[in-house]
Amino acid sequence: MIRFRGILFCIILSLASAGLYFLLKPKETLEQRKYDLYEQLHQHDLREGYLIFVTKPGVWGDIAQAFSGKDPRYGHIGLIAKSQEGKWTVINADGNPVDPKGSVREENLKNFMATATKVGIFELKLDVDQIQKMIHRARFYVDAKYQFNSQFILGQANAFYCTELIWAVIKEVTSNDIVPQKRVHWGYEYIGIDDLTINPWTKELLQIDLN
């Protein structure tokens, strides 16, 4: 009887300890989720020249998604590259109509994904030489300190919005307008996110949803 009670006590203690562990165990942090996302991207043979699309919380991302009627999954886009140190980076035009600090910039991949809830990776149907020329051209706009095109009017001097940057550098490198039929809002043509996700020049490789 004493032995039985001892065994029963051990079982109860084990169950109580397990319950306490799961009760007190910290939930996965956002930082851990971003790390897991970064590792998942590495497992899918990330390459220079891939396009990375993200969904981020906030009104401006929501507006960008709303203007992408055919494929409203994403609200921002960048071009994946590598730094001289061999680190993954993203060249992108980031900002919003009320942000005076918006610009064409190159930032590390983890920072670019810092608040992302969804990530998509697309391959451009370009050869290696064209990809390198595209990255070189995009970096020219970073070095030239091009601003964020907060008016979203295609062709503004010394400024780009995110999809416009990608469209422009592809056009410069290939001499092809990959969005020949542009939509018009408020009397101006624009390049939507879905103009690049649904495009014969791009191929979807991966989507990761963190929700």
Residue frames as a rotation matrix with the C-alpha (Angstrom) as fourth column:
MET 1
0.565 0.825 0.000 0.00
0.825 -0.565 0.000 0.00
0.000 0.000 -1.000 0.00
ILE 2
0.444 -0.492 -0.749 2.80
0.142 -0.787 0.601 2.39
-0.885 -0.373 -0.280 0.92
ARG 3
-0.624 -0.721 0.302 4.56
0.370 0.067 0.927 1.55
-0.689 0.690 0.225 -2.36
PHE 4
-0.136 0.676 0.724 1.33
0.986 0.018 0.169 2.14
0.101 0.737 -0.669 -4.32
ARG 5
0.782 0.432 -0.449 0.84
0.526 -0.844 0.103 5.49
-0.334 -0.317 -0.887 -2.63
GLY 6
-0.006 -0.887 -0.461 4.40
0.110 -0.459 0.882 6.39
-0.994 -0.046 0.100 -3.46
ILE 7
-0.690 -0.206 0.694 3.91
0.664 0.203 0.720 5.55
-0.289 0.957 -0.004 -7.12
LEU 8
0.286 0.902 0.323 0.61
0.947 -0.318 0.049 7.44
0.147 0.292 -0.945 -7.20
PHE 9
0.617 -0.127 -0.776 2.27
0.320 -0.861 0.395 10.44
-0.719 -0.493 -0.491 -5.59
CYS 10
-0.479 -0.877 -0.042 5.03
0.230 -0.172 0.958 10.39
-0.847 0.449 0.284 -8.23
ILE 11
-0.444 0.398 0.803 2.45
0.894 0.139 0.426 10.22
0.058 0.907 -0.417 -11.03
ILE 12
0.650 0.742 -0.164 0.47
0.758 -0.649 0.066 13.13
-0.058 -0.168 -0.984 -9.60
LEU 13
0.317 -0.630 -0.709 3.65
0.174 -0.696 0.697 15.13
-0.932 -0.344 -0.111 -9.09
SER 14
-0.677 -0.589 0.441 4.75
0.493 0.081 0.866 14.46
-0.546 0.804 0.236 -12.68
LEU 15
-0.071 0.753 0.654 1.37
0.964 -0.116 0.238 15.51
0.255 0.647 -0.718 -14.07
ALA 16
0.764 0.332 -0.553 1.34
0.534 -0.807 0.252 18.63
-0.363 -0.488 -0.794 -11.92
SER 17
-0.107 -0.904 -0.415 4.87
0.193 -0.428 0.883 19.52
-0.975 0.014 0.220 -13.03
ALA 18
-0.664 -0.094 0.742 3.96
0.730 0.134 0.670 19.01
-0.163 0.986 -0.020 -16.69
GLY 19
0.364 0.895 0.259 0.85
0.909 -0.402 0.113 21.15
0.205 0.194 -0.959 -16.31
LEU 20
0.628 -0.208 -0.750 2.82
0.322 -0.808 0.493 23.88
-0.708 -0.551 -0.441 -14.56
TYR 21
-0.476 -0.872 0.117 5.45
0.418 -0.107 0.902 23.78
-0.774 0.478 0.415 -17.33
PHE 22
-0.483 0.339 0.807 2.92
0.847 -0.051 0.529 24.30
0.220 0.939 -0.263 -20.12
LEU 23
0.629 0.742 -0.232 1.13
0.777 -0.596 0.201 26.96
0.011 -0.307 -0.952 -18.07
LEU 24
0.603 -0.477 -0.640 4.30
0.096 -0.752 0.652 28.93
-0.792 -0.455 -0.407 -17.44
LYS 25
-0.195 -0.709 0.678 6.06
0.822 0.259 0.508 28.16
-0.536 0.656 0.531 -20.73
PRO 26
-0.280 0.077 -0.957 6.51
-0.217 -0.976 -0.015 31.46
-0.935 0.203 0.290 -22.60
LYS 27
0.732 0.569 0.375 4.69
0.284 0.247 -0.927 31.68
-0.619 0.785 0.019 -25.89
GLU 28
-0.003 -0.743 0.669 6.79
0.986 0.107 0.124 31.88
-0.164 0.660 0.733 -29.02
THR 29
-0.002 -0.069 -0.998 8.02
0.219 -0.973 0.067 35.44
-0.976 -0.218 0.017 -29.32
LEU 30
0.922 0.327 -0.208 7.70
-0.080 -0.365 -0.928 37.50
-0.379 0.872 -0.310 -32.48
GLU 31
0.225 -0.928 -0.298 11.49
-0.939 -0.288 0.190 37.56
-0.262 0.237 -0.936 -32.69
GLN 32
-0.458 -0.356 0.815 11.60
-0.249 0.931 0.267 33.76
-0.853 -0.081 -0.515 -32.64
ARG 33
0.486 0.713 0.506 8.98
0.376 0.351 -0.857 33.61
-0.789 0.607 -0.097 -35.37
LYS 34
0.828 -0.241 -0.506 11.05
-0.529 -0.636 -0.562 35.99
-0.187 0.733 -0.654 -37.51
TYR 35
-0.248 -0.950 0.190 14.10
-0.835 0.309 0.456 33.83
-0.492 -0.045 -0.870 -36.91
ASP 36
-0.190 0.266 0.945 12.14
0.182 0.956 -0.232 30.76
-0.965 0.128 -0.230 -37.96
LEU 37
0.849 0.525 -0.055 10.98
0.091 -0.248 -0.965 32.59
-0.520 0.814 -0.258 -41.09
TYR 38
0.416 -0.792 -0.448 14.55
-0.884 -0.467 0.005 33.57
-0.214 0.394 -0.894 -41.91
GLU 39
-0.492 -0.595 0.635 15.64
-0.471 0.796 0.381 29.94
-0.732 -0.112 -0.672 -41.54
GLN 40
0.273 0.674 0.687 12.81
0.348 0.596 -0.723 28.76
-0.897 0.436 -0.072 -43.78
LEU 41
0.886 0.020 -0.464 13.91
-0.374 -0.563 -0.737 31.15
-0.276 0.826 -0.491 -46.50
HIS 42
-0.077 -0.995 -0.059 17.47
-0.936 0.052 0.348 29.84
-0.343 0.082 -0.936 -46.26
GLN 43
-0.336 -0.010 0.942 16.21
-0.070 0.997 -0.015 26.31
-0.939 -0.071 -0.336 -46.72
HIS 44
0.629 0.660 0.411 14.64
0.405 0.173 -0.898 27.28
-0.664 0.731 -0.158 -50.04
ASP 45
-0.140 -0.801 0.581 17.92
0.937 0.081 0.339 28.18
-0.319 0.593 0.740 -51.79
LEU 46
0.700 0.375 -0.608 17.60
0.287 -0.927 -0.242 31.97
-0.654 -0.005 -0.756 -51.65
ARG 47
-0.095 -0.722 0.686 19.23
0.983 0.040 0.179 33.72
-0.156 0.691 0.706 -54.62
GLU 48
-0.629 -0.184 -0.755 20.13
0.104 -0.983 0.154 37.23
-0.771 0.018 0.637 -55.68
GLY 49
-0.930 0.279 -0.238 17.50
-0.329 -0.347 0.878 38.73
0.162 0.895 0.415 -57.94
TYR 50
-0.497 0.819 -0.286 14.54
0.809 0.557 0.190 37.07
0.315 -0.137 -0.939 -56.28
LEU 51
-0.417 0.485 0.769 11.63
-0.330 -0.869 0.370 39.38
0.847 -0.099 0.522 -55.52
ILE 52
-0.772 0.185 -0.607 10.38
0.613 0.468 -0.637 39.34
0.166 -0.864 -0.475 -51.94
PHE 53
-0.236 0.809 0.538 6.80
-0.149 -0.578 0.803 40.40
0.960 0.110 0.257 -51.22
VAL 54
-0.879 -0.057 -0.473 5.59
0.442 0.274 -0.854 41.06
0.178 -0.960 -0.215 -47.69
THR 55
0.260 0.924 0.281 2.39
0.332 -0.359 0.872 41.85
0.907 -0.134 -0.400 -45.84
LYS 56
-0.812 -0.519 -0.268 2.86
0.454 -0.272 -0.849 44.23
0.367 -0.810 0.456 -42.92
PRO 57
0.083 0.877 -0.474 0.30
0.991 -0.121 -0.049 45.57
-0.100 -0.466 -0.879 -40.45
GLY 58
-0.580 -0.243 -0.777 -0.67
0.303 -0.950 0.071 49.19
-0.756 -0.194 0.625 -40.95
VAL 59
0.380 0.867 -0.322 -2.95
0.054 -0.368 -0.928 51.41
-0.923 0.335 -0.187 -42.99
TRP 60
0.104 -0.378 -0.920 -0.51
-0.875 -0.475 0.097 52.01
-0.473 0.795 -0.380 -45.86
GLY 61
-0.909 -0.392 0.138 0.07
-0.309 0.859 0.408 48.33
-0.278 0.329 -0.903 -46.43
ASP 62
-0.296 0.895 0.333 -3.69
0.452 0.438 -0.777 47.82
-0.842 -0.079 -0.534 -46.36
ILE 63
0.433 0.430 -0.792 -4.12
-0.406 -0.691 -0.598 50.52
-0.805 0.581 -0.124 -49.02
ALA 64
-0.432 -0.692 -0.579 -1.45
-0.862 0.127 0.492 48.92
-0.267 0.711 -0.651 -51.22
GLN 65
-0.883 0.164 0.439 -3.22
0.166 0.986 -0.034 45.57
-0.439 0.043 -0.898 -50.92
ALA 66
0.073 0.990 -0.119 -6.56
0.256 -0.134 -0.957 47.19
-0.964 0.039 -0.263 -51.73
PHE 67
0.335 -0.027 -0.942 -5.10
-0.760 -0.598 -0.253 48.59
-0.557 0.801 -0.221 -54.96
SER 68
-0.773 -0.558 -0.302 -4.00
-0.634 0.652 0.417 45.06
-0.036 0.513 -0.857 -55.93
GLY 69
0.068 0.985 0.159 -7.43
-0.958 0.109 -0.265 43.73
-0.279 -0.135 0.951 -56.74
LYS 70
0.496 0.131 -0.858 -6.34
-0.601 0.766 -0.230 40.59
0.627 0.630 0.458 -58.60
ASP 71
0.225 -0.496 -0.839 -3.89
0.569 0.766 -0.300 39.44
0.791 -0.410 0.454 -55.90
PRO 72
0.496 0.079 0.865 -4.28
-0.387 -0.872 0.301 41.37
0.778 -0.484 -0.402 -52.62
ARG 73
0.707 -0.218 -0.673 -1.95
0.576 0.729 0.369 39.17
0.410 -0.649 0.641 -50.57
TYR 74
-0.110 -0.916 -0.385 0.93
0.991 -0.130 0.028 41.63
-0.076 -0.378 0.923 -50.25
GLY 75
0.878 0.439 -0.193 1.53
0.445 -0.895 -0.012 45.30
-0.178 -0.075 -0.981 -49.58
HIS 76
0.579 -0.752 -0.314 5.26
-0.666 -0.659 0.350 45.79
-0.470 0.007 -0.882 -50.26
ILE 77
0.935 -0.300 0.188 8.05
0.353 0.757 -0.550 44.43
0.023 0.580 0.814 -52.46
GLY 78
0.500 -0.843 -0.200 11.85
-0.656 -0.519 0.548 44.43
-0.565 -0.143 -0.812 -52.59
LEU 79
0.723 -0.393 -0.568 14.74
-0.380 0.460 -0.803 42.96
0.577 0.796 0.183 -54.57
ILE 80
0.907 -0.390 0.159 16.96
0.061 0.496 0.866 40.42
-0.417 -0.776 0.474 -52.83
ALA 81
0.601 -0.798 -0.044 20.72
-0.327 -0.195 -0.925 41.01
0.730 0.570 -0.378 -53.10
LYS 82
0.639 -0.493 -0.590 23.94
0.760 0.524 0.385 40.24
0.120 -0.694 0.710 -51.19
SER 83
0.928 -0.363 -0.083 26.21
-0.317 -0.886 0.339 42.70
-0.197 -0.288 -0.937 -49.46
GLN 84
0.305 -0.907 -0.290 29.99
-0.664 0.015 -0.748 42.74
0.683 0.420 -0.598 -49.88
GLU 85
-0.474 -0.437 0.765 30.13
-0.874 0.339 -0.348 40.79
-0.107 -0.833 -0.543 -46.61
GLY 86
-0.863 0.138 -0.485 27.91
-0.092 0.903 0.421 38.08
0.496 0.408 -0.767 -48.09
LYS 87
-0.758 0.646 -0.090 24.82
0.193 0.091 -0.977 39.01
-0.623 -0.758 -0.194 -46.06
TRP 88
-0.378 0.726 0.574 21.34
0.904 0.157 0.397 38.90
0.199 0.669 -0.716 -47.56
THR 89
-0.799 0.140 -0.585 19.87
0.074 -0.942 -0.326 42.35
-0.597 -0.304 0.743 -48.18
VAL 90
0.045 0.846 0.532 16.75
0.958 0.115 -0.264 43.82
-0.285 0.521 -0.805 -49.75
ILE 91
-0.961 -0.264 -0.082 16.76
0.217 -0.904 0.368 46.86
-0.171 0.336 0.926 -52.04
ASN 92
-0.162 0.979 0.124 13.40
0.980 0.145 0.132 48.60
0.112 0.143 -0.983 -51.85
ALA 93
-0.715 0.100 0.692 11.59
-0.019 -0.992 0.125 51.92
0.699 0.076 0.711 -52.03
ASP 94
-0.237 0.569 -0.788 9.91
0.896 0.441 0.049 52.31
0.375 -0.694 -0.614 -48.66
GLY 95
-0.997 -0.002 -0.078 7.82
0.038 -0.890 -0.454 55.04
-0.069 -0.456 0.887 -47.11
ASN 96
-0.145 0.985 0.091 4.33
0.979 0.156 -0.129 56.49
-0.141 0.070 -0.987 -47.10
PRO 97
0.169 0.268 0.948 2.66
0.666 -0.740 0.091 59.79
0.727 0.616 -0.304 -48.06
VAL 98
0.886 0.186 0.425 3.23
-0.143 -0.762 0.631 61.32
0.441 -0.620 -0.648 -44.61
ASP 99
0.718 -0.691 -0.081 6.76
0.463 0.388 0.797 60.01
-0.519 -0.610 0.599 -44.00
PRO 100
0.858 -0.404 -0.318 9.48
-0.508 -0.759 -0.408 62.52
-0.076 0.511 -0.856 -44.99
LYS 101
-0.032 -0.933 0.360 12.17
-0.762 0.255 0.595 59.87
-0.646 -0.255 -0.719 -44.40
GLY 102
0.701 0.344 0.625 10.94
0.087 0.828 -0.554 57.49
-0.708 0.442 0.550 -47.10
SER 103
0.124 -0.750 -0.649 13.62
-0.887 -0.378 0.267 56.53
-0.446 0.542 -0.712 -49.60
VAL 104
0.781 -0.133 -0.610 15.14
-0.269 0.810 -0.521 53.94
0.564 0.571 0.597 -51.89
ARG 105
0.251 -0.638 0.728 17.29
-0.962 -0.078 0.263 51.91
-0.111 -0.766 -0.633 -49.50
GLU 106
0.093 -0.263 -0.960 19.21
-0.223 0.934 -0.278 48.68
0.970 0.240 0.028 -49.02
GLU 107
0.092 0.026 0.995 18.62
-0.993 -0.072 0.093 46.98
0.074 -0.997 0.019 -45.69
ASN 108
-0.891 -0.451 0.045 19.34
-0.453 0.887 -0.085 43.56
-0.001 -0.097 -0.995 -44.27
LEU 109
-0.555 0.681 -0.478 16.78
-0.059 0.540 0.839 40.85
0.830 0.494 -0.259 -44.88
LYS 110
-0.490 0.361 -0.793 15.83
0.846 0.418 -0.332 40.43
0.212 -0.833 -0.510 -41.21
ASN 111
-0.785 0.192 -0.589 15.05
0.114 -0.890 -0.442 44.13
-0.609 -0.414 0.677 -40.87
PHE 112
-0.805 0.477 -0.352 12.96
-0.527 -0.304 0.794 44.06
0.272 0.825 0.496 -44.04
MET 113
-0.291 0.693 -0.659 10.86
0.148 0.714 0.685 41.23
0.945 0.102 -0.310 -42.60
ALA 114
-0.951 -0.302 0.057 10.77
-0.022 -0.118 -0.993 42.63
0.307 -0.946 0.106 -39.06
THR 115
-0.589 0.793 0.154 7.00
-0.507 -0.215 -0.835 43.18
-0.629 -0.570 0.529 -38.94
ALA 116
-0.569 0.345 -0.746 5.91
-0.714 0.244 0.657 40.90
0.408 0.906 0.108 -41.78
THR 117
-0.088 0.613 0.785 2.96
-0.674 0.543 -0.500 38.57
-0.733 -0.573 0.365 -41.30
LYS 118
0.750 0.270 0.604 3.24
0.240 0.740 -0.628 37.01
-0.617 0.616 0.490 -44.75
VAL 119
-0.108 -0.857 -0.503 6.18
-0.572 -0.360 0.737 36.60
-0.813 0.368 -0.452 -47.13
GLY 120
0.858 0.325 0.398 6.26
0.138 0.601 -0.788 35.55
-0.495 0.731 0.470 -50.78
ILE 121
-0.221 -0.960 -0.174 9.32
-0.219 -0.125 0.968 34.77
-0.950 0.251 -0.183 -52.89
PHE 122
0.867 0.484 0.116 9.17
0.047 0.151 -0.987 35.12
-0.495 0.862 0.108 -56.68
GLU 123
-0.182 -0.925 0.335 11.76
0.534 0.193 0.823 34.39
-0.826 0.328 0.458 -59.33
LEU 124
0.376 0.201 -0.905 12.35
-0.564 -0.725 -0.395 36.74
-0.736 0.659 -0.159 -62.23
LYS 125
0.677 -0.094 0.730 12.73
0.519 0.765 -0.382 35.07
-0.523 0.637 0.566 -65.63
LEU 126
0.818 -0.543 -0.192 16.03
-0.566 -0.700 -0.435 36.81
0.102 0.464 -0.880 -66.36
ASP 127
0.585 -0.684 -0.435 19.52
0.417 0.714 -0.562 35.41
0.696 0.148 0.703 -66.90
VAL 128
0.373 -0.491 -0.787 22.37
0.911 0.032 0.412 35.82
-0.177 -0.870 0.460 -64.40
ASP 129
-0.677 -0.675 0.293 23.91
0.727 -0.675 0.126 38.75
0.113 0.299 0.948 -66.25
GLN 130
-0.208 0.695 0.688 20.59
0.174 -0.666 0.725 40.61
0.963 0.270 0.017 -66.35
ILE 131
0.694 0.440 -0.570 20.04
0.590 0.107 0.800 39.97
0.413 -0.892 -0.185 -62.64
GLN 132
-0.060 -0.811 -0.582 23.44
0.953 -0.219 0.208 41.45
-0.296 -0.542 0.786 -61.74
LYS 133
-0.770 -0.165 0.616 22.82
0.445 -0.830 0.335 44.48
0.456 0.532 0.713 -63.93
MET 134
0.230 0.949 0.217 19.43
0.284 -0.279 0.917 44.92
0.931 -0.149 -0.333 -62.29
ILE 135
0.598 -0.082 -0.798 20.93
0.802 0.052 0.595 44.85
-0.007 -0.995 0.096 -58.79
HIS 136
-0.514 -0.856 -0.057 23.69
0.844 -0.516 0.145 47.25
-0.153 0.026 0.988 -59.87
ARG 137
-0.535 0.378 0.756 21.09
0.277 -0.766 0.580 49.65
0.798 0.520 0.305 -61.25
ALA 138
0.580 0.785 -0.216 18.93
0.434 -0.074 0.898 49.44
0.689 -0.615 -0.384 -58.13
ARG 139
0.259 -0.577 -0.775 21.98
0.928 -0.075 0.365 50.22
-0.269 -0.813 0.516 -55.99
PHE 140
-0.669 -0.437 0.601 22.64
0.629 -0.764 0.146 53.26
0.395 0.476 0.786 -58.16
TYR 141
0.079 0.803 0.591 19.31
0.099 -0.596 0.797 54.68
0.992 -0.005 -0.126 -56.98
VAL 142
0.714 0.060 -0.698 20.21
0.684 0.156 0.713 53.91
0.151 -0.986 0.071 -53.37
ASP 143
-0.221 -0.931 -0.291 23.55
0.938 -0.284 0.198 55.72
-0.267 -0.230 0.936 -53.71
ALA 144
-0.683 0.022 0.730 21.91
0.415 -0.811 0.413 58.60
0.601 0.585 0.544 -55.56
LYS 145
-0.891 0.318 -0.323 19.57
0.244 -0.263 -0.933 58.99
-0.382 -0.911 0.157 -52.57
TYR 146
-0.653 0.753 0.084 16.35
-0.066 -0.167 0.984 58.69
0.755 0.637 0.159 -54.51
GLN 147
-0.756 0.448 0.477 13.32
-0.626 -0.282 -0.727 59.46
-0.191 -0.848 0.494 -52.38
PHE 148
-0.663 0.656 0.360 10.09
0.562 0.754 -0.340 57.57
-0.494 -0.023 -0.869 -51.87
ASN 149
-0.879 0.409 0.244 7.53
-0.001 -0.514 0.858 58.58
0.476 0.754 0.452 -54.47
SER 150
-0.836 0.515 -0.187 4.83
0.271 0.091 -0.958 59.58
-0.477 -0.852 -0.215 -52.01
GLN 151
-0.319 0.750 -0.580 2.50
-0.755 -0.571 -0.322 60.89
-0.572 0.336 0.748 -54.72
PHE 152
-0.219 0.170 0.961 2.46
0.224 0.967 -0.120 57.52
-0.950 0.189 -0.250 -56.48
ILE 153
0.782 0.350 -0.515 2.66
-0.376 -0.393 -0.839 59.26
-0.496 0.850 -0.176 -59.86
LEU 154
0.579 -0.556 0.597 4.65
0.657 0.752 0.063 57.12
-0.484 0.356 0.800 -62.26
GLY 155
0.258 -0.588 0.767 7.79
0.848 -0.243 -0.471 58.84
0.464 0.771 0.436 -63.53
GLN 156
0.999 0.040 -0.016 8.33
0.043 -0.835 0.549 61.41
0.009 -0.549 -0.836 -60.77
ALA 157
0.407 -0.908 0.097 11.86
-0.268 -0.220 -0.938 62.84
0.873 0.356 -0.333 -60.84
ASN 158
-0.522 -0.833 0.181 14.36
-0.441 0.082 -0.894 61.25
0.730 -0.547 -0.410 -58.41
ALA 159
-0.441 0.431 0.787 11.74
-0.808 0.191 -0.557 59.12
-0.391 -0.882 0.264 -56.64
PHE 160
-0.588 0.314 -0.746 10.16
-0.291 0.778 0.556 55.67
0.755 0.544 -0.366 -56.77
TYR 161
0.276 0.569 0.774 7.46
-0.946 0.303 0.115 53.75
-0.169 -0.764 0.622 -54.92
CYS 162
-0.078 -0.515 0.854 8.13
-0.504 0.759 0.412 50.06
-0.860 -0.399 -0.319 -54.28
THR 163
0.397 0.275 0.876 6.65
0.490 0.744 -0.455 48.44
-0.776 0.610 0.160 -57.39
GLU 164
0.985 -0.041 -0.168 7.79
-0.154 -0.651 -0.743 51.31
-0.079 0.758 -0.648 -59.59
LEU 165
0.210 -0.975 0.077 11.43
-0.855 -0.144 0.499 50.71
-0.475 -0.170 -0.863 -58.60
ILE 166
-0.211 -0.267 0.940 11.30
0.020 0.960 0.278 47.03
-0.977 0.077 -0.198 -59.58
TRP 167
0.675 0.554 0.487 9.44
0.522 0.108 -0.846 47.75
-0.521 0.825 -0.216 -62.80
ALA 168
0.879 -0.328 -0.345 11.88
-0.442 -0.833 -0.332 50.54
-0.179 0.445 -0.878 -63.73
VAL 169
-0.052 -0.986 0.159 15.11
-0.771 0.141 0.622 48.58
-0.635 -0.090 -0.767 -63.21
ILE 170
-0.049 0.108 0.993 13.74
0.389 0.918 -0.081 45.60
-0.920 0.382 -0.087 -65.16
LYS 171
0.880 0.444 0.170 12.80
0.344 -0.348 -0.872 47.93
-0.328 0.826 -0.458 -68.00
GLU 172
0.633 -0.704 -0.322 16.23
-0.717 -0.690 0.101 49.57
-0.293 0.167 -0.941 -67.98
VAL 173
-0.280 -0.799 0.532 18.07
-0.519 0.593 0.616 46.24
-0.807 -0.104 -0.581 -68.07
THR 174
-0.372 0.187 0.909 15.87
0.496 0.868 0.024 44.35
-0.785 0.460 -0.416 -70.54
SER 175
-0.936 0.116 -0.332 14.38
-0.309 -0.723 0.618 47.22
-0.168 0.681 0.712 -72.58
ASN 176
-0.557 0.799 -0.226 11.01
0.401 0.497 0.769 45.55
0.727 0.338 -0.597 -71.96
ASP 177
-0.541 0.530 0.653 8.02
-0.801 -0.562 -0.208 47.09
0.257 -0.635 0.729 -70.22
ILE 178
-0.937 0.113 -0.331 6.78
0.158 0.981 -0.112 44.08
0.312 -0.157 -0.937 -68.25
VAL 179
-0.320 0.896 -0.309 3.54
0.626 -0.044 -0.778 45.94
-0.711 -0.442 -0.547 -67.38
PRO 180
-0.904 -0.120 0.410 2.47
0.414 -0.478 0.774 47.27
0.103 0.870 0.482 -70.78
GLN 181
-0.081 0.945 0.318 -1.18
0.288 -0.283 0.915 47.71
0.954 0.165 -0.249 -69.75
LYS 182
-0.913 -0.335 -0.234 -1.22
0.327 -0.256 -0.910 49.96
0.245 -0.907 0.343 -66.70
ARG 183
0.083 0.959 -0.270 -4.21
0.974 -0.021 0.227 50.80
0.212 -0.282 -0.936 -64.57
VAL 184
-0.586 -0.185 0.789 -5.23
0.187 -0.978 -0.091 54.39
0.789 0.094 0.608 -63.96
HIS 185
0.142 0.612 -0.778 -6.37
0.986 -0.015 0.169 55.93
0.092 -0.791 -0.605 -60.68
TRP 186
0.492 0.153 -0.857 -7.21
0.421 -0.904 0.081 59.62
-0.762 -0.400 -0.509 -60.22
GLY 187
0.960 0.002 -0.281 -5.99
-0.234 -0.551 -0.801 60.23
-0.157 0.835 -0.528 -63.75
TYR 188
0.128 -0.988 -0.086 -2.52
-0.989 -0.133 0.058 58.68
-0.069 0.078 -0.995 -63.26
GLU 189
0.525 -0.067 -0.848 -1.02
-0.281 0.927 -0.247 55.35
0.803 0.368 0.469 -64.30
TYR 190
0.183 -0.516 0.837 0.44
-0.975 0.016 0.222 53.17
-0.128 -0.856 -0.500 -61.59
ILE 191
-0.301 -0.367 -0.880 2.12
-0.398 0.887 -0.234 49.79
0.866 0.280 -0.414 -61.08
GLY 192
0.554 0.591 0.586 0.24
-0.792 0.159 0.589 47.59
0.255 -0.791 0.556 -58.60
ILE 193
-0.233 -0.595 0.769 1.64
-0.784 0.583 0.213 44.75
-0.575 -0.554 -0.602 -56.52
ASP 194
0.303 0.445 0.843 -0.43
0.042 0.877 -0.479 42.27
-0.952 0.180 0.247 -58.50
ASP 195
0.859 -0.103 -0.501 1.06
-0.509 -0.262 -0.820 43.60
-0.047 0.960 -0.278 -61.74
LEU 196
-0.122 -0.983 -0.140 4.23
-0.940 0.160 -0.301 41.85
0.318 0.095 -0.943 -60.60
THR 197
-0.451 -0.004 0.893 2.82
-0.530 0.806 -0.264 38.78
-0.718 -0.593 -0.365 -58.84
ILE 198
0.395 0.602 0.694 0.61
0.366 0.589 -0.720 37.96
-0.842 0.539 0.013 -61.82
ASN 199
0.528 -0.369 -0.765 3.07
-0.730 -0.657 -0.186 38.49
-0.434 0.657 -0.617 -64.63
PRO 200
0.986 -0.129 -0.103 4.68
0.044 0.809 -0.586 36.25
0.159 0.574 0.803 -67.29
TRP 201
0.243 -0.957 0.160 8.10
-0.331 -0.236 -0.914 37.55
0.912 0.169 -0.374 -66.22
THR 202
-0.397 -0.353 0.847 7.75
-0.904 -0.008 -0.427 36.25
0.158 -0.936 -0.316 -62.66
LYS 203
0.003 0.348 -0.937 7.26
-0.076 0.935 0.347 32.83
0.997 0.071 0.029 -61.08
GLU 204
0.459 0.239 0.856 6.02
-0.837 -0.208 0.507 32.23
0.299 -0.948 0.105 -57.54
LEU 205
-0.308 -0.689 -0.656 8.33
-0.278 0.724 -0.631 29.96
0.910 -0.012 -0.414 -55.52
LEU 206
-0.594 -0.051 -0.803 7.21
0.692 0.477 -0.542 30.21
0.411 -0.877 -0.248 -51.92
GLN 207
0.020 0.552 0.833 4.67
-0.350 -0.777 0.523 31.71
0.937 -0.302 0.178 -49.55
ILE 208
-0.616 -0.212 -0.759 5.04
0.624 0.457 -0.634 31.70
0.481 -0.864 -0.149 -45.76
ASP 209
0.164 0.771 0.615 2.14
-0.101 -0.607 0.788 32.86
0.981 -0.192 -0.022 -43.60
LEU 210
-0.811 -0.565 -0.152 2.91
0.126 0.086 -0.988 33.78
0.572 -0.820 0.002 -39.98
ASN 211
-0.276 0.784 0.556 -0.69
-0.865 -0.455 0.212 34.34
0.419 -0.423 0.803 -38.90
